[in-house]
Amino acid sequence: MEEYDQFAKEYASGTEDLEQKTRREFYSRLPELKGRVLLDVGCGCGHDGAYYASQGAVVYGMDVSEKEIAMAQERGCGEFVTAAMESLPYGNELFDVVTSLYAIQHTDDVPHSILEMIRVAKPGGTIAILAKHPFRNLLESYVNDGVSDYYAKRKVTSYIFNKSIKLIENGHTMMDYLDPEVLQSVSLELLEERTDFPASDQVVAGLTYPTYMMLKYRKLG
């Protein structure tokens, strides 16, 4: 994730311009935010946090990129800190809503990171995640890296914004997001597959495939 410090401003500007439709879809799946305490995991430059605050949420956010966090803090819409999603710097059962948009695919351990989000959510709270789809991971692995094993632990080369930015991300499977330990603690309320070209670079011309997915869990208890 250190790579995001190298092009933080370009990434922030590009995602705001090209992922507007994707964001609208994600926002529409969230519960009423007015008066809710919300944590945005992998908050980036705070674009989403600013929207959540405009809807009346009390916003907290964390990201591993110091430069992205500096930009988020400049917005003045919440409390933002530098931290890793694998070890969230918050106590148990603090947040009504926990969100994560296009961030969790960077972790080495998706189930553990989701369990961290569940840990800090209140009983009955919502955990909403938008993540790169594993099918896109697989196609990028095959085309960009010559790796054809869907189940392999691997680094995936990804290009965005007409190949102006190169990312190295982790490859994951659908079962990482539907891990039995995760599903013991939540009810799965939504699993929806979507495509967001041109924000993502299509690696197989003429093939329509999901580039991201949205999941919404509700914490039991």
VOMI-74830 format. One record per residue: residue number from 1; chain; x, y, z negated of N, C-alpha, C in turn. Coordinates in nm, 4 decimals, always signed. Each point is the difference from the previous one (the first is absolute). Layout:
SITE  NUM  A  X  Y  Z  X  Y  Z  X  Y  Z $
...
REM end
This chain:
SITE  1  A  +0.0810  -0.1213  +0.0000  -0.0810  +0.1213  +0.0000  +0.0843  +0.1262  +0.0000 $
SITE  2  A  +0.1324  -0.0126  -0.0201  +0.0847  +0.1176  +0.0046  -0.0066  +0.0677  +0.1366 $
SITE  3  A  -0.0379  -0.0774  +0.1044  -0.0068  +0.0572  +0.1334  -0.1000  +0.1148  +0.0085 $
SITE  4  A  -0.1021  -0.0019  -0.0847  -0.1008  +0.1057  +0.0044  +0.0580  +0.1352  -0.0417 $
SITE  5  A  +0.1027  +0.0000  -0.0827  +0.0651  +0.1248  -0.0360  +0.0676  +0.0637  +0.1211 $
SITE  6  A  +0.0362  -0.0801  +0.0993  +0.0723  +0.0513  +0.1156  -0.0908  +0.0755  +0.0964 $
SITE  7  A  -0.1284  -0.0349  +0.0027  -0.0918  +0.0676  +0.0929  -0.1326  +0.0316  -0.0683 $
SITE  8  A  +0.0086  +0.0407  -0.1257  -0.1213  +0.0203  -0.0796  -0.0954  +0.1002  +0.0631 $
SITE  9  A  +0.0515  +0.1139  +0.0446  -0.0873  +0.1037  +0.0567  -0.0624  -0.0456  +0.1309 $
SITE  10  A  +0.0794  -0.0661  +0.0863  -0.0522  -0.0472  +0.1277  -0.1073  -0.1063  -0.0212 $
SITE  11  A  +0.0245  -0.0890  -0.0953  -0.0973  -0.1055  -0.0291  -0.1289  +0.0598  -0.0552 $
SITE  12  A  +0.0120  +0.0936  -0.0922  -0.1179  +0.0617  -0.0600  -0.0838  +0.0705  +0.1055 $
SITE  13  A  +0.0656  +0.0767  +0.0872  -0.0717  +0.0722  +0.1041  -0.0652  -0.0961  +0.0991 $
SITE  14  A  +0.0733  -0.1021  +0.0409  -0.0526  -0.0946  +0.0969  -0.1187  -0.0779  -0.0515 $
SITE  15  A  +0.0070  -0.0470  -0.1236  -0.1113  -0.0783  -0.0538  -0.1235  +0.0866  -0.0197 $
SITE  16  A  +0.0182  +0.1246  -0.0381  -0.1154  +0.0882  -0.0167  -0.0701  +0.0227  +0.1336 $
SITE  17  A  +0.0771  +0.0109  +0.1083  -0.0581  +0.0263  +0.1315  -0.0644  -0.1238  +0.0612 $
SITE  18  A  +0.0661  -0.1152  -0.0105  -0.0395  -0.1167  +0.0764  -0.0830  -0.1026  -0.0781 $
SITE  19  A  -0.0064  +0.0108  -0.1301  -0.0733  -0.0992  -0.0780  -0.1293  +0.0567  -0.0590 $
SITE  20  A  -0.0521  +0.1073  +0.0596  -0.1202  +0.0621  -0.0544  -0.1192  -0.0955  +0.0006 $
SITE  21  A  -0.0199  -0.0713  +0.1114  -0.1122  -0.0942  +0.0083  +0.0170  -0.1131  -0.1005 $
SITE  22  A  +0.1222  -0.0520  -0.0100  +0.0281  -0.1070  -0.0955  -0.0301  +0.0451  -0.1417 $
SITE  23  A  +0.0434  +0.1201  -0.0336  -0.0250  +0.0531  -0.1339  -0.1499  +0.0158  -0.0255 $
SITE  24  A  -0.0733  +0.0506  +0.0969  -0.1452  +0.0158  -0.0185  -0.0656  -0.1338  -0.0292 $
SITE  25  A  +0.0427  -0.1037  +0.0716  -0.0555  -0.1333  -0.0248  +0.0300  -0.0443  -0.1429 $
SITE  26  A  +0.1239  +0.0220  -0.0433  +0.0390  -0.0413  -0.1353  -0.0763  +0.0795  -0.1052 $
SITE  27  A  -0.0058  +0.1305  +0.0157  -0.0696  +0.0842  -0.0978  -0.1465  -0.0402  -0.0142 $
SITE  28  A  -0.0612  -0.0388  +0.1119  -0.1430  -0.0328  -0.0039  -0.0284  -0.1266  -0.0795 $
SITE  29  A  +0.1041  -0.0807  -0.0250  -0.0183  -0.1239  -0.0775  +0.0203  +0.0220  -0.1502 $
SITE  30  A  +0.0408  +0.1194  -0.0388  +0.0267  +0.0273  -0.1409  -0.1283  +0.0351  -0.0745 $
SITE  31  A  -0.0029  -0.0230  -0.1313  -0.1163  +0.0394  -0.0798  -0.0028  +0.1515  -0.0190 $
SITE  32  A  -0.1057  +0.0496  -0.0614  -0.0077  +0.1410  -0.0376  +0.1223  +0.0367  -0.0831 $
SITE  33  A  +0.0664  +0.1105  +0.0367  +0.1256  +0.0365  -0.0655  -0.0146  +0.1116  -0.1026 $
SITE  34  A  -0.1094  +0.0689  -0.0001  -0.0143  +0.1139  -0.0911  +0.0123  -0.0447  -0.1457 $
SITE  35  A  +0.0949  +0.0604  -0.0705  +0.0207  -0.0317  -0.1407  +0.0775  -0.1269  -0.0251 $
SITE  36  A  +0.0395  -0.0714  +0.1066  +0.0745  -0.1249  -0.0170  +0.1498  +0.0277  -0.0122 $
SITE  37  A  +0.0672  -0.0827  -0.0777  +0.1458  +0.0074  -0.0115  +0.0577  -0.0987  +0.1009 $
SITE  38  A  +0.0821  +0.0494  +0.0917  +0.0446  -0.0780  +0.1153  +0.1517  -0.0038  +0.0078 $
SITE  39  A  +0.0524  -0.1169  +0.0320  +0.1427  -0.0176  +0.0259  +0.0197  -0.0382  +0.1455 $
SITE  40  A  +0.0862  +0.0745  +0.0702  +0.0343  -0.0312  +0.1384  +0.1402  -0.0614  +0.0020 $
SITE  41  A  +0.0070  -0.1273  +0.0338  +0.1257  -0.0757  -0.0011  +0.0643  +0.0093  +0.1376 $
SITE  42  A  +0.1242  +0.0510  +0.0034  +0.0647  +0.0283  +0.1276  -0.0607  +0.1237  +0.0621 $
SITE  43  A  -0.0106  +0.1053  -0.0794  -0.0777  +0.1190  +0.0363  +0.0627  +0.0843  +0.1088 $
SITE  44  A  +0.1276  -0.0235  +0.0314  +0.0642  +0.0790  +0.1032  -0.0002  +0.1474  -0.0329 $
SITE  45  A  -0.0326  +0.0821  +0.0995  +0.0071  +0.1452  -0.0142  -0.1209  +0.0591  -0.0713 $
SITE  46  A  -0.0932  -0.0839  -0.0445  -0.1157  +0.0488  -0.0738  -0.1192  +0.0392  +0.0847 $
SITE  47  A  +0.0025  -0.0345  +0.1292  -0.1126  +0.0328  +0.0884  -0.1302  -0.0609  -0.0511 $
SITE  48  A  +0.0062  -0.1271  -0.0360  -0.1206  -0.0665  -0.0495  -0.0376  +0.0521  -0.1382 $
SITE  49  A  +0.1006  +0.0255  -0.0842  -0.0271  +0.0540  -0.1317  -0.0735  +0.1316  +0.0073 $
SITE  50  A  +0.0349  +0.0845  +0.0976  -0.0686  +0.1281  +0.0163  -0.1471  -0.0222  +0.0354 $
SITE  51  A  -0.0263  -0.0994  +0.0840  -0.1403  -0.0304  +0.0325  -0.0739  -0.0497  -0.1231 $
SITE  52  A  +0.0611  -0.0917  -0.0748  -0.0659  -0.0533  -0.1191  -0.0309  +0.1120  -0.1000 $
SITE  53  A  +0.0945  +0.0917  -0.0158  -0.0221  +0.1129  -0.0912  -0.1142  +0.0875  +0.0490 $
SITE  54  A  -0.0105  +0.0180  +0.1326  -0.1090  +0.0816  +0.0555  -0.1364  -0.0623  -0.0249 $
SITE  55  A  -0.0009  -0.1313  -0.0248  -0.1243  -0.0706  -0.0292  -0.0284  -0.0069  -0.1494 $
SITE  56  A  +0.0837  +0.0653  -0.0805  -0.0245  +0.0083  -0.1433  +0.0749  -0.0996  -0.0848 $
SITE  57  A  +0.0923  -0.0754  +0.0591  +0.0757  -0.0984  -0.0772  +0.1147  +0.0674  -0.0755 $
SITE  58  A  +0.0361  -0.0591  -0.1137  +0.1228  +0.0366  -0.0712  +0.1084  -0.0906  +0.0559 $
SITE  59  A  +0.0972  +0.0578  +0.0697  +0.0900  -0.0772  +0.0847  +0.1376  -0.0189  -0.0626 $
SITE  60  A  +0.0453  -0.1246  +0.0031  +0.1375  -0.0357  -0.0308  +0.0548  -0.0736  +0.1227 $
SITE  61  A  +0.1298  +0.0129  +0.0237  +0.0592  -0.0685  +0.1138  +0.1443  -0.0350  -0.0262 $
SITE  62  A  +0.0466  -0.1059  +0.0647  +0.1392  -0.0398  -0.0116  +0.0484  -0.0503  +0.1353 $
SITE  63  A  +0.1302  +0.0184  +0.0222  +0.0616  -0.0450  +0.1233  +0.1494  -0.0178  -0.0269 $
SITE  64  A  +0.0632  -0.0875  +0.0764  +0.1425  -0.0253  -0.0203  +0.0866  +0.1093  +0.0625 $
SITE  65  A  -0.0556  +0.0776  +0.0932  +0.0749  +0.1035  +0.0692  -0.0027  +0.1311  -0.0773 $
SITE  66  A  +0.1167  +0.0467  -0.0417  +0.0076  +0.1257  -0.0744  -0.0432  +0.1184  +0.0866 $
SITE  67  A  +0.0342  -0.0022  +0.1279  -0.0372  +0.1112  +0.0873  -0.1508  +0.0049  +0.0222 $
SITE  68  A  -0.0621  -0.1166  +0.0166  -0.1456  -0.0023  +0.0151  -0.0671  +0.0510  -0.1272 $
SITE  69  A  +0.0506  -0.0410  -0.1147  -0.0572  +0.0457  -0.1264  +0.0162  +0.1513  -0.0157 $
SITE  70  A  +0.1123  +0.0539  +0.0419  +0.0197  +0.1451  -0.0069  -0.1055  +0.0727  +0.0826 $
SITE  71  A  -0.0323  -0.0536  +0.1178  -0.1040  +0.0607  +0.0828  -0.1368  -0.0130  -0.0655 $
SITE  72  A  -0.0251  -0.1157  -0.0619  -0.1279  -0.0201  -0.0688  -0.0160  +0.0986  -0.1155 $
SITE  73  A  +0.1063  +0.0191  -0.0747  -0.0063  +0.0916  -0.1139  -0.0279  +0.1422  +0.0447 $
SITE  74  A  +0.0481  +0.0376  +0.1180  -0.0237  +0.1348  +0.0514  -0.1478  +0.0264  +0.0278 $
SITE  75  A  -0.0770  -0.1059  +0.0203  -0.1421  +0.0179  +0.0285  -0.0785  +0.0440  -0.1245 $
SITE  76  A  +0.0522  -0.0322  -0.1181  -0.0666  +0.0417  -0.1225  -0.1365  -0.0615  -0.0224 $
SITE  77  A  -0.0195  -0.1223  +0.0500  -0.1323  -0.0625  -0.0100  -0.0025  -0.1164  -0.0982 $
SITE  78  A  +0.1131  -0.0281  -0.0665  +0.0036  -0.1124  -0.0928  +0.1369  -0.0129  -0.0621 $
SITE  79  A  +0.0185  -0.1114  -0.0699  +0.1272  -0.0290  -0.0656  +0.0690  -0.1118  +0.0767 $
SITE  80  A  +0.1158  +0.0308  +0.0585  +0.0690  -0.0939  +0.0879  +0.1400  -0.0296  -0.0533 $
SITE  81  A  +0.0380  -0.1289  +0.0015  +0.1294  -0.0405  -0.0531  +0.0677  -0.0988  +0.0943 $
SITE  82  A  +0.1314  -0.0055  -0.0085  +0.0784  -0.0974  +0.0756  +0.0052  -0.1310  -0.0785 $
SITE  83  A  -0.0438  -0.1076  +0.0627  -0.0021  -0.1303  -0.0662  -0.0203  -0.1088  +0.1051 $
SITE  84  A  +0.0162  -0.1242  -0.0433  -0.0196  -0.1152  +0.0882  -0.1336  -0.0662  -0.0311 $
SITE  85  A  -0.0690  -0.0457  +0.1043  -0.1312  -0.0616  -0.0202  +0.0100  -0.1351  -0.0722 $
SITE  86  A  +0.1188  -0.0602  +0.0006  +0.0153  -0.1285  -0.0682  +0.0011  +0.0151  -0.1525 $
SITE  87  A  +0.0165  +0.1229  -0.0475  +0.0009  +0.0265  -0.1438  -0.0596  +0.1379  -0.0238 $
SITE  88  A  -0.1316  +0.0078  +0.0023  -0.0673  +0.1291  -0.0112  +0.0222  +0.0600  -0.1386 $
SITE  89  A  +0.0362  +0.1272  -0.0063  +0.0344  +0.0627  -0.1283  -0.1219  +0.0517  -0.0754 $
SITE  90  A  -0.1011  -0.0855  -0.0134  -0.1238  +0.0386  -0.0669  -0.0457  -0.1142  -0.0903 $
SITE  91  A  -0.0760  +0.0363  -0.1020  -0.0533  -0.1000  -0.0913  -0.1154  -0.0779  +0.0606 $
SITE  92  A  -0.0494  -0.0956  -0.0736  -0.1097  -0.0846  +0.0453  -0.1333  +0.0758  +0.0000 $
SITE  93  A  -0.0834  -0.0316  +0.0992  -0.1407  +0.0408  +0.0039  -0.0188  +0.1514  -0.0135 $
SITE  94  A  +0.0709  +0.0756  +0.0830  -0.0067  +0.1460  -0.0052  -0.0829  +0.0621  +0.1117 $
SITE  95  A  -0.0138  -0.0699  +0.1139  -0.0528  +0.0640  +0.1198  -0.1333  -0.0610  +0.0441 $
SITE  96  A  -0.0920  +0.0887  +0.0398  -0.1283  -0.0452  +0.0552  +0.0180  -0.0546  +0.1408 $
SITE  97  A  +0.0909  +0.0608  +0.0750  +0.0248  -0.0374  +0.1394  +0.1509  -0.0048  +0.0230 $
SITE  98  A  +0.0465  -0.1048  +0.0669  +0.1394  -0.0095  +0.0430  -0.0012  -0.0198  +0.1513 $
SITE  99  A  +0.0722  +0.0863  +0.0710  +0.0040  -0.0082  +0.1453  +0.1439  -0.0215  +0.0475 $
SITE  100  A  +0.0129  -0.0533  +0.1207  +0.1304  -0.0129  +0.0634  -0.0231  -0.0066  +0.1498 $
SITE  101  A  +0.0571  +0.0955  +0.0729  -0.0239  +0.0095  +0.1439  +0.1320  -0.0126  +0.0751 $
SITE  102  A  +0.0119  -0.1067  +0.0792  +0.1179  -0.0271  +0.0825  +0.1296  +0.0047  -0.0799 $
SITE  103  A  -0.0007  -0.0617  -0.1176  +0.1206  -0.0006  -0.0826  +0.0390  -0.1394  -0.0468 $
SITE  104  A  -0.0981  -0.0838  -0.0315  +0.0301  -0.1242  -0.0701  +0.0793  -0.0982  +0.0852 $
SITE  105  A  -0.0033  +0.0145  +0.1319  +0.0771  -0.0935  +0.0839  +0.1498  +0.0127  -0.0210 $
SITE  106  A  +0.0426  +0.1078  -0.0660  +0.1431  +0.0185  -0.0234  +0.0532  -0.0832  -0.1169 $
SITE  107  A  -0.0874  -0.0454  -0.0873  +0.0465  -0.0738  -0.1165  +0.0464  -0.1402  +0.0385 $
SITE  108  A  +0.0914  -0.0546  -0.0791  +0.0424  -0.1386  +0.0191  -0.1049  -0.0979  -0.0513 $
SITE  109  A  -0.0870  +0.0464  -0.0898  -0.0925  -0.0899  -0.0693  -0.1380  +0.0639  -0.0058 $
SITE  110  A  -0.0809  -0.0255  +0.1018  -0.1344  +0.0587  +0.0069  -0.0875  -0.0429  -0.1174 $
SITE  111  A  -0.0099  -0.1291  -0.0326  -0.0863  -0.0373  -0.1129  +0.0383  +0.0712  -0.1297 $
SITE  112  A  +0.1290  +0.0078  -0.0290  +0.0436  +0.0663  -0.1231  -0.0397  +0.1477  +0.0014 $
SITE  113  A  +0.0173  +0.0662  +0.1138  -0.0336  +0.1418  +0.0085  -0.1504  +0.0218  -0.0152 $
SITE  114  A  -0.0801  -0.0891  +0.0556  -0.1453  +0.0112  -0.0189  -0.0359  -0.0241  -0.1463 $
SITE  115  A  +0.0650  -0.0961  -0.0628  -0.0258  -0.0252  -0.1419  +0.0363  +0.1206  -0.0858 $
SITE  116  A  +0.1033  +0.0747  +0.0386  +0.0338  +0.1232  -0.0698  -0.1132  +0.1027  +0.0136 $
SITE  117  A  -0.0572  +0.0099  +0.1197  -0.1128  +0.0910  +0.0207  -0.1202  -0.0423  -0.0836 $
SITE  118  A  -0.0216  -0.1306  -0.0061  -0.1101  -0.0511  -0.0818  +0.0253  +0.0287  -0.1475 $
SITE  119  A  +0.1225  -0.0161  -0.0425  +0.0342  +0.0240  -0.1410  -0.0360  +0.1410  -0.0442 $
SITE  120  A  +0.0296  +0.1000  +0.0832  -0.0219  +0.1388  -0.0414  -0.1429  +0.0469  +0.0248 $
SITE  121  A  -0.0813  -0.0824  +0.0689  -0.1397  +0.0353  +0.0241  -0.0861  -0.0352  -0.1209 $
SITE  122  A  -0.1025  +0.0788  -0.0220  -0.0956  -0.0294  -0.1066  -0.0862  -0.1196  +0.0394 $
SITE  123  A  -0.0549  -0.0739  -0.0969  -0.0970  -0.1044  +0.0331  -0.1149  +0.0594  +0.0822 $
SITE  124  A  -0.0331  -0.0655  +0.1082  -0.1019  +0.0520  +0.0897  +0.0530  +0.1000  +0.1005 $
SITE  125  A  +0.1283  +0.0335  -0.0101  +0.0595  +0.0979  +0.0900  +0.0236  -0.0563  +0.1390 $
SITE  126  A  +0.0163  +0.0913  +0.0954  +0.0224  -0.0349  +0.1406  +0.1470  +0.0081  +0.0352 $
SITE  127  A  +0.0487  -0.1029  +0.0698  +0.1340  +0.0025  +0.0584  -0.0204  -0.0095  +0.1508 $
SITE  128  A  +0.0366  +0.1063  +0.0725  -0.0223  +0.0059  +0.1445  +0.1342  +0.0118  +0.0706 $
SITE  129  A  +0.0234  -0.0912  +0.0940  +0.1296  -0.0080  +0.0672  -0.0205  +0.0018  +0.1504 $
SITE  130  A  +0.0789  +0.0809  +0.0690  +0.0107  -0.0068  +0.1451  +0.1434  -0.0425  +0.0304 $
SITE  131  A  +0.0146  -0.1095  +0.0723  +0.1329  -0.0572  +0.0239  +0.0162  -0.0380  +0.1452 $
SITE  132  A  +0.1245  -0.0021  +0.0434  +0.0291  -0.0514  +0.1340  -0.0474  -0.1450  +0.0089 $
SITE  133  A  -0.0657  -0.0339  +0.1096  -0.0544  -0.1351  +0.0151  +0.1124  -0.1009  +0.0257 $
SITE  134  A  -0.0042  -0.1153  -0.0644  +0.1027  -0.1023  +0.0239  +0.0120  -0.0428  +0.1459 $
SITE  135  A  -0.1093  +0.0087  +0.0777  +0.0107  -0.0338  +0.1421  +0.0921  +0.0990  +0.0721 $
SITE  136  A  -0.0122  +0.1268  -0.0359  +0.0911  +0.0994  +0.0579  +0.1429  -0.0289  -0.0437 $
SITE  137  A  +0.0177  -0.0349  -0.1267  +0.1315  -0.0426  -0.0488  +0.0581  -0.1097  +0.0883 $
SITE  138  A  -0.0817  -0.1010  +0.0278  +0.0465  -0.1151  +0.0773  +0.0398  +0.0401  +0.1413 $
SITE  139  A  -0.0844  +0.0799  +0.0660  +0.0301  +0.0415  +0.1367  +0.1265  +0.0858  +0.0050 $
SITE  140  A  +0.0154  +0.0891  -0.0975  +0.1206  +0.0826  -0.0042  +0.1237  -0.0845  -0.0279 $
SITE  141  A  -0.0142  -0.0989  -0.0878  +0.1111  -0.0917  -0.0265  +0.0445  -0.0700  +0.1281 $
SITE  142  A  -0.0977  -0.0461  +0.0755  +0.0297  -0.0771  +0.1206  +0.0597  +0.0876  +0.1096 $
SITE  143  A  -0.0626  +0.1153  +0.0241  +0.0435  +0.0867  +0.1098  +0.1274  +0.0760  -0.0340 $
SITE  144  A  +0.0063  +0.0551  -0.1206  +0.1123  +0.0883  -0.0355  +0.1190  -0.0728  -0.0616 $
SITE  145  A  -0.0268  -0.1151  -0.0643  +0.1066  -0.0682  -0.0738  +0.0257  -0.1427  +0.0458 $
SITE  146  A  -0.0841  -0.0526  +0.0878  +0.0181  -0.1369  +0.0458  -0.0312  -0.1053  -0.1046 $
SITE  147  A  -0.0819  +0.0362  -0.1012  -0.0380  -0.0931  -0.1063  -0.1451  -0.0416  +0.0222 $
SITE  148  A  -0.0255  -0.1302  +0.0091  -0.1336  -0.0483  +0.0347  -0.0707  -0.0726  -0.1138 $
SITE  149  A  +0.0608  -0.0040  -0.1183  -0.0566  -0.0739  -0.1124  -0.0836  +0.0942  -0.0873 $
SITE  150  A  -0.1304  -0.0150  +0.0071  -0.0928  +0.0841  -0.0775  +0.0254  -0.0102  -0.1493 $
SITE  151  A  +0.0406  -0.1179  -0.0462  +0.0131  -0.0250  -0.1440  +0.1373  +0.0382  -0.0555 $
SITE  152  A  +0.0936  +0.0326  +0.0853  +0.1358  +0.0274  -0.0451  +0.0081  +0.1319  -0.0761 $
SITE  153  A  +0.0784  +0.0011  -0.1078  +0.0338  +0.1250  -0.0661  +0.0975  +0.0738  +0.0909 $
SITE  154  A  -0.0365  +0.1189  +0.0429  +0.0787  +0.0652  +0.1037  -0.0151  +0.1515  -0.0058 $
SITE  155  A  +0.0954  +0.0678  +0.0614  -0.0094  +0.1424  +0.0245  -0.0531  +0.0201  +0.1417 $
SITE  156  A  -0.0899  +0.0968  +0.0147  -0.0659  +0.0230  +0.1279  +0.0347  +0.1396  +0.0501 $
SITE  157  A  +0.0481  +0.0066  +0.1248  +0.0260  +0.1294  +0.0629  -0.1293  +0.0535  +0.0595 $
SITE  158  A  -0.0338  +0.1214  -0.0382  -0.1243  +0.0620  +0.0447  +0.0294  +0.1393  +0.0528 $
SITE  159  A  -0.0704  +0.0398  +0.1064  +0.0149  +0.1341  +0.0557  -0.1339  +0.0727  -0.0046 $
SITE  160  A  +0.0039  +0.1281  -0.0343  -0.1213  +0.0815  -0.0025  +0.0267  +0.1323  +0.0700 $
SITE  161  A  -0.1100  +0.0669  +0.0378  +0.0055  +0.1314  +0.0650  +0.0852  -0.0057  +0.1266 $
SITE  162  A  -0.0430  -0.0896  +0.0940  +0.0697  -0.0159  +0.1286  +0.1483  -0.0321  -0.0183 $
SITE  163  A  +0.0270  -0.0840  -0.0967  +0.1353  -0.0484  -0.0303  +0.0950  +0.1106  -0.0462 $
SITE  164  A  -0.0570  +0.1096  -0.0495  +0.0851  +0.1067  -0.0526  +0.0505  -0.0321  -0.1398 $
SITE  165  A  -0.0681  -0.0926  -0.0692  +0.0406  -0.0409  -0.1344  +0.0070  -0.1525  -0.0041 $
SITE  166  A  +0.1118  -0.0505  -0.0489  +0.0202  -0.1441  -0.0160  -0.0086  -0.0342  -0.1483 $
SITE  167  A  -0.0812  -0.0997  -0.0316  -0.0171  -0.0453  -0.1374  +0.0463  -0.1447  -0.0122 $
SITE  168  A  +0.0531  -0.0333  -0.1153  +0.0295  -0.1387  -0.0340  -0.0883  -0.0357  -0.1193 $
SITE  169  A  -0.0960  -0.0889  +0.0233  -0.0980  -0.0346  -0.1024  +0.0040  -0.1496  -0.0275 $
SITE  170  A  -0.0680  -0.0410  -0.1045  -0.0073  -0.1419  -0.0331  -0.1149  -0.0675  +0.0745 $
SITE  171  A  +0.0211  -0.1254  +0.0365  -0.1062  -0.0789  +0.0593  -0.0811  -0.0708  -0.1073 $
SITE  172  A  -0.1321  -0.0026  +0.0171  -0.0881  -0.0623  -0.0987  -0.1066  -0.0839  +0.0699 $
SITE  173  A  -0.0696  -0.0798  -0.0772  -0.1108  -0.0804  +0.0501  -0.1307  +0.0468  -0.0642 $
SITE  174  A  -0.1113  -0.0450  +0.0566  -0.1301  +0.0343  -0.0578  -0.0115  -0.0514  -0.1435 $
SITE  175  A  +0.0593  -0.1159  -0.0264  -0.0113  -0.0582  -0.1341  +0.0727  +0.0826  -0.1050 $
SITE  176  A  +0.0936  +0.0843  +0.0407  +0.0620  +0.0895  -0.0977  -0.1039  +0.0932  -0.0621 $
SITE  177  A  -0.0980  +0.0387  +0.0795  -0.1037  +0.0922  -0.0471  -0.1168  -0.0728  -0.0665 $
SITE  178  A  -0.0067  -0.1315  +0.0216  -0.1082  -0.0815  -0.0560  +0.0569  -0.1044  -0.0955 $
SITE  179  A  +0.1077  +0.0353  -0.0655  +0.0678  -0.0909  -0.0918  -0.0948  -0.0445  -0.1115 $
SITE  180  A  +0.0009  -0.1269  -0.0373  -0.0912  -0.0489  -0.1047  +0.0108  +0.0773  -0.1311 $
SITE  181  A  +0.1211  +0.0390  -0.0394  +0.0139  +0.0746  -0.1254  -0.0683  +0.1360  +0.0093 $
SITE  182  A  +0.0081  +0.0615  +0.1164  -0.0693  +0.1271  +0.0209  -0.1516  -0.0195  -0.0105 $
SITE  183  A  -0.0498  -0.1026  +0.0679  -0.1449  -0.0206  +0.0059  -0.0587  -0.0487  -0.1323 $
SITE  184  A  +0.0853  -0.0409  -0.0940  -0.0491  -0.0340  -0.1332  -0.0359  +0.1245  -0.0808 $
SITE  185  A  +0.0552  +0.1142  +0.0390  -0.0174  +0.1228  -0.0774  -0.0981  +0.0981  +0.0620 $
SITE  186  A  -0.0431  -0.0269  +0.1245  -0.0847  +0.0948  +0.0714  -0.1066  -0.0747  +0.0791 $
SITE  187  A  -0.0994  +0.0762  +0.0436  -0.0890  -0.0493  +0.1045  +0.0373  +0.0730  +0.1283 $
SITE  188  A  +0.0069  -0.0722  +0.1097  +0.0330  +0.0597  +0.1293  -0.1291  +0.0506  +0.0632 $
SITE  189  A  -0.0086  +0.1316  +0.0171  -0.1226  +0.0606  +0.0514  +0.0088  +0.0346  +0.1482 $
SITE  190  A  +0.1214  +0.0074  +0.0537  +0.0140  +0.0382  +0.1404  +0.1303  -0.0555  +0.0549 $
SITE  191  A  -0.0061  -0.0568  +0.1188  +0.1180  -0.0330  +0.0801  -0.0385  +0.0313  +0.1431 $
SITE  192  A  +0.0569  +0.1053  +0.0531  -0.0400  +0.0497  +0.1317  +0.1237  +0.0237  +0.0852 $
SITE  193  A  -0.0025  -0.0503  +0.1231  +0.1111  +0.0135  +0.0930  -0.0289  +0.1116  +0.0996 $
SITE  194  A  +0.1035  +0.0820  +0.0268  -0.0179  +0.1157  +0.0877  +0.1232  +0.0198  +0.0880 $
SITE  195  A  -0.0171  +0.0834  +0.1013  +0.1084  +0.0358  +0.0906  +0.0115  +0.1516  +0.0048 $
SITE  196  A  +0.1221  +0.0519  -0.0060  +0.0157  +0.1459  -0.0041  +0.0988  +0.0528  +0.1036 $
SITE  197  A  +0.0079  -0.0624  +0.1169  +0.0794  +0.0611  +0.1064  -0.0595  +0.1371  +0.0301 $
SITE  198  A  +0.0805  +0.1032  +0.0331  +0.1424  -0.0038  +0.0314  +0.0918  +0.0270  -0.1192 $
SITE  199  A  -0.0540  +0.0089  -0.1222  +0.0886  +0.0252  -0.1145  +0.1029  -0.1115  -0.0143 $
SITE  200  A  -0.0395  -0.1224  +0.0341  +0.0936  -0.1124  +0.0028  +0.0393  -0.0250  +0.1443 $
SITE  201  A  +0.1208  -0.0441  +0.0222  +0.0444  -0.0303  +0.1358  -0.0371  -0.1432  +0.0353 $
SITE  202  A  -0.0773  -0.0138  +0.1074  -0.0459  -0.1314  +0.0435  +0.1166  -0.0772  +0.0599 $
SITE  203  A  +0.0287  -0.1172  -0.0541  +0.1190  -0.0735  +0.0437  -0.0286  -0.1003  +0.1108 $
SITE  204  A  -0.1277  -0.0326  +0.0231  -0.0361  -0.0887  +0.1103  -0.1052  +0.0727  +0.0827 $
SITE  205  A  +0.0386  +0.0489  +0.1156  -0.0907  +0.0779  +0.0841  -0.1230  -0.0812  +0.0381 $
SITE  206  A  -0.1165  +0.0625  -0.0111  -0.1240  -0.0642  +0.0403  -0.0606  -0.0924  -0.1034 $
SITE  207  A  +0.0694  -0.0227  -0.1115  -0.0509  -0.0881  -0.1049  -0.0614  +0.0836  -0.1112 $
SITE  208  A  -0.1251  -0.0271  -0.0298  -0.0663  +0.0696  -0.1104  +0.0114  -0.0860  -0.1248 $
SITE  209  A  +0.0576  +0.0566  -0.1041  +0.0201  -0.0745  -0.1232  -0.0078  +0.0959  -0.1184 $
SITE  210  A  -0.0289  -0.0511  -0.1203  -0.0100  +0.0888  -0.1166  +0.1377  +0.0505  -0.0414 $
SITE  211  A  +0.0087  +0.1300  -0.0227  +0.1260  +0.0578  -0.0455  -0.0016  +0.0266  -0.1498 $
SITE  212  A  -0.1177  +0.0134  -0.0584  -0.0072  +0.0196  -0.1449  -0.1247  -0.0674  -0.0542 $
SITE  213  A  -0.0044  -0.0135  -0.1306  -0.1181  -0.0545  -0.0657  -0.0263  +0.0776  -0.1280 $
SITE  214  A  -0.1261  +0.0031  -0.0379  -0.0417  +0.0637  -0.1244  -0.0542  -0.1064  -0.0942 $
SITE  215  A  +0.0454  +0.0060  -0.1241  -0.0488  -0.0911  -0.1030  -0.0471  +0.0828  -0.1187 $
SITE  216  A  -0.1107  -0.0424  -0.0572  -0.0496  +0.0662  -0.1205  -0.0311  -0.1068  -0.1044 $
SITE  217  A  +0.0659  +0.0136  -0.1141  -0.0192  -0.0908  -0.1126  -0.0675  +0.0758  -0.1144 $
SITE  218  A  -0.0763  -0.0727  -0.0809  -0.0535  +0.0578  -0.1235  +0.0513  -0.0821  -0.1172 $
SITE  219  A  +0.0608  +0.0688  -0.0950  +0.0595  -0.0695  -0.1126  -0.1068  -0.0594  -0.0894 $
SITE  220  A  +0.0172  -0.1245  -0.0362  -0.0959  -0.0683  -0.0871  +0.0207  +0.0416  -0.1454 $
SITE  221  A  -0.1025  -0.0227  -0.0789  +0.0135  +0.0279  -0.1429  -0.0831  +0.1184  -0.0460 $
REM end
